Amino acid sequence: MTAKKILVLLAHPASSGFGRALGAAYCERARAAGHELRVVTLQALGFDPLLHEGYKVAQPLEPDLLELQQSILWAEHLVFVYPIWWGSLPALLKGLLDRVLLPGFAFRYEEGDRLPKKLLAGRSAQLVMTMDSPPWYYRWIARAPGLHEMKTATLELCGIAPVKWTMIGPVIGSSDAQRARWLAEVARLALAVPQAKHRRR
């Protein structure tokens, strides 16, 4: 297995919880496998999550967001660990994506093209989503809106592919034994980092 540069984004707004434990399990196994890691805890970043004027007016990036952009460019693989709330992303993660994945950095529209140029090609991603609903219900009944929002409408649109995903749940009422199995499952993901589909820019 080839060692990779991996950026892990812990995107639960709370300072503790099972999502943090999942992230820690992944990081421990990834470092043991020889991968080079950068870990970002969204709750610790200082930034305004609101894109006040859309993309019509350039909104200066805070130092933490500028540093995060450099980490995204550095990375070969991105790992997002986040909860599914009301079927979608927590507001903090959505705000981060709005502020960081900007025109000229993540994508660029060119004259004559209906779809944007993918500026983050050459990177793969892994989504680890926790939820209190059974994953089968979220995927087949609710139609997994938070998964499609991240995988198709965001990361793949910017050129990040493949985007793998793992659904963990229902977390509420889960036993210690079940949580141990989930921790082991997420740790194993660090041993199967996919190869990006496209060259880096």
Secondary structure, DSSP 8 states (H G I E B T S, - for coil): ----EEEEEE--SSSSSHHHHHHHHHHHHHHHTT-EEEEEEGGG-------TTTTSS-----HHHHHHHHHHHH-SEEEEEEE-BTTB--HHHHHHHHHHS-BTTTEE--TT-SS-EETTTT-EEEEEEE-SS-HHIIIIIS--HHHHHHIIIIIGGGT---EEEEEE---TT--HHHHHHHHHHHHHHTT-----SS---
